[in-house]
Amino acid sequence: QVQLVESGGGLVQAGGSLRLSCAASESIFGIAAMGWYRQAPGKQREWVASIARGGSTNYRGSVKGRFTISRDNAKNTVYLQMNSLKPEDTAVYYCAAKVTVVPGPIDYWGQGTQVTVSS
Protein backbone atom coordinates (compact mmCIF):
# COMPACT_ATOMS: atom_id res chain seq x y z
CA GLN A 1 0.00 0.00 0.00
CA VAL A 2 1.35 3.39 -1.05
CA GLN A 3 0.92 6.43 1.17
CA LEU A 4 0.85 9.82 -0.58
CA VAL A 5 1.31 13.13 1.23
CA GLU A 6 0.82 16.46 -0.55
CA SER A 7 2.30 19.78 0.47
CA GLY A 8 2.89 23.23 -0.99
CA GLY A 9 -0.62 24.60 -1.19
CA GLY A 10 -1.51 28.06 -0.01
CA LEU A 11 -2.90 31.46 -0.89
CA VAL A 12 -1.51 33.26 -3.92
CA GLN A 13 -2.57 36.22 -6.03
CA ALA A 14 -3.66 35.79 -9.63
CA GLY A 15 -0.63 35.52 -11.87
CA GLY A 16 1.48 34.00 -9.15
CA SER A 17 3.04 30.56 -8.81
CA LEU A 18 3.01 27.59 -6.47
CA ARG A 19 4.77 24.25 -6.50
CA LEU A 20 2.95 21.28 -5.06
CA SER A 21 4.82 18.21 -3.85
CA CYS A 22 3.61 14.66 -3.39
CA ALA A 23 5.84 12.42 -1.30
CA ALA A 24 5.28 8.68 -1.59
CA SER A 25 5.97 6.20 1.19
CA GLU A 26 7.86 3.88 -1.13
CA SER A 27 9.60 3.89 -4.50
CA ILE A 28 7.51 5.26 -7.35
CA PHE A 29 9.80 3.75 -9.96
CA GLY A 30 7.43 0.86 -10.70
CA ILE A 31 4.18 2.84 -10.57
CA ALA A 32 2.55 3.13 -13.99
CA ALA A 33 1.38 6.71 -13.58
CA MET A 34 1.28 9.49 -11.03
CA GLY A 35 -0.97 12.48 -11.34
CA TRP A 36 -2.85 15.37 -9.88
CA TYR A 37 -6.58 15.95 -9.55
CA ARG A 38 -8.45 18.91 -8.13
CA GLN A 39 -11.86 19.60 -6.70
CA ALA A 40 -13.32 23.09 -6.49
CA PRO A 41 -16.24 23.95 -4.21
CA GLY A 42 -19.49 22.57 -5.60
CA LYS A 43 -17.76 20.79 -8.47
CA GLN A 44 -16.73 17.24 -9.29
CA ARG A 45 -13.15 16.16 -8.87
CA GLU A 46 -11.31 16.58 -12.17
CA TRP A 47 -8.06 15.31 -13.58
CA VAL A 48 -5.34 17.94 -14.00
CA ALA A 49 -2.11 16.27 -15.10
CA SER A 50 -0.34 12.92 -15.17
CA ILE A 51 3.12 11.52 -15.73
CA ALA A 52 3.79 7.94 -16.79
CA ARG A 53 6.60 5.69 -15.65
CA GLY A 54 8.51 6.45 -18.84
CA GLY A 55 8.20 10.20 -18.34
CA SER A 56 5.41 11.07 -20.77
CA THR A 57 3.10 13.79 -19.51
CA ASN A 58 -0.47 14.84 -20.19
CA TYR A 59 -2.47 17.89 -19.12
CA ARG A 60 -6.04 19.02 -19.26
CA GLY A 61 -6.45 21.80 -21.79
CA SER A 62 -7.11 24.59 -19.32
CA VAL A 63 -3.70 24.19 -17.65
CA LYS A 64 -1.49 23.47 -20.66
CA GLY A 65 1.35 25.95 -20.87
CA ARG A 66 0.89 26.97 -17.24
CA PHE A 67 1.33 23.77 -15.20
CA THR A 68 4.21 21.30 -15.33
CA ILE A 69 4.20 17.86 -13.75
CA SER A 70 7.48 16.15 -12.95
CA ARG A 71 8.83 13.33 -10.84
CA ASP A 72 12.01 12.63 -8.93
CA ASN A 73 12.32 8.88 -8.47
CA ALA A 74 15.30 9.24 -6.15
CA LYS A 75 13.17 11.30 -3.76
CA ASN A 76 9.95 9.31 -4.32
CA THR A 77 8.28 12.61 -5.09
CA VAL A 78 6.01 14.05 -7.78
CA TYR A 79 5.66 17.78 -8.32
CA LEU A 80 3.17 20.12 -9.91
CA GLN A 81 4.61 23.50 -10.81
CA MET A 82 1.74 25.94 -11.28
CA ASN A 83 2.44 29.26 -12.97
CA SER A 84 0.18 32.10 -14.09
CA LEU A 85 -2.44 30.99 -11.61
CA LYS A 86 -6.03 32.08 -12.10
CA PRO A 87 -8.90 32.32 -9.61
CA GLU A 88 -10.56 29.38 -11.37
CA ASP A 89 -7.59 27.23 -10.34
CA THR A 90 -8.77 27.47 -6.74
CA ALA A 91 -9.41 23.95 -5.46
CA VAL A 92 -8.18 21.19 -3.24
CA TYR A 93 -5.44 19.42 -5.15
CA TYR A 94 -4.97 15.67 -4.72
CA CYS A 95 -2.03 13.49 -5.63
CA ALA A 96 -2.92 10.14 -7.19
CA ALA A 97 -1.16 6.94 -8.19
CA LYS A 98 -2.10 4.12 -10.54
CA VAL A 99 -0.04 0.98 -10.15
CA THR A 100 -0.64 -0.56 -13.59
CA VAL A 101 -1.50 0.64 -17.09
CA VAL A 102 -4.73 -1.37 -17.12
CA PRO A 103 -7.71 1.01 -17.38
CA GLY A 104 -9.49 1.40 -14.08
CA PRO A 105 -9.86 3.51 -10.97
CA ILE A 106 -7.07 5.32 -9.16
CA ASP A 107 -5.34 3.01 -6.70
CA TYR A 108 -4.07 5.53 -4.15
CA TRP A 109 -4.98 9.10 -3.17
CA GLY A 110 -3.29 11.71 -1.04
CA GLN A 111 -5.15 13.75 1.56
CA GLY A 112 -5.25 16.93 -0.52
CA THR A 113 -3.78 20.40 -0.23
CA GLN A 114 -5.72 23.64 -0.61
CA VAL A 115 -4.79 26.10 -3.35
CA THR A 116 -6.53 29.47 -3.26
CA VAL A 117 -5.95 32.08 -5.96
CA SER A 118 -7.22 35.57 -5.24
CA SER A 119 -8.18 38.10 -7.90
BELFEN-V101471 format. One record per backbone hydrogen bond with DSSP energy under -0.5 kcal/mol. CO is the residue of the C=O (numbers start at 1). NH is the residue of the N-H. E is the energy in kcal/mol with one decimal. If there is no record, write none. Layout:
BEGIN
co	nh	e
CO	NH	E
CO	NH	E
END
This chain:
BEGIN
co	nh	e
3	25	-1.9
4	111	-0.5
5	23	-2.6
7	21	-2.7
10	116	-2.7
12	118	-2.3
13	16	-2.3
15	84	-0.6
16	85	-2.3
18	82	-3.3
20	80	-2.2
21	7	-1.9
22	24	-0.5
22	78	-2.2
23	5	-2.0
28	31	-1.1
32	53	-2.2
33	98	-2.8
34	51	-3.1
35	96	-2.4
36	48	-2.8
36	49	-1.6
37	94	-3.0
38	46	-3.1
39	92	-2.3
40	43	-2.2
46	38	-2.5
48	60	-2.4
49	36	-2.7
50	58	-2.0
51	34	-2.5
52	55	-1.9
56	52	-2.7
58	50	-2.2
60	63	-1.7
60	64	-0.8
61	64	-0.6
63	66	-2.2
63	67	-2.4
66	83	-2.1
68	81	-2.9
70	79	-2.9
72	75	-0.9
72	76	-0.6
72	77	-1.9
73	76	-0.8
76	24	-3.0
77	72	-3.1
78	22	-2.3
79	70	-1.7
80	20	-2.6
80	82	-0.6
81	68	-2.4
81	83	-0.6
82	18	-2.1
85	15	-3.1
86	89	-2.4
87	90	-1.8
91	93	-0.6
91	115	-2.6
92	39	-2.0
93	113	-2.0
94	37	-2.7
95	110	-2.4
96	35	-2.4
97	107	-1.5
97	108	-1.8
98	32	-0.5
98	33	-2.0
99	32	-1.1
108	97	-2.1
113	93	-2.9
114	10	-0.8
115	91	-2.0
116	12	-2.6
116	118	-0.6
118	14	-2.5
END
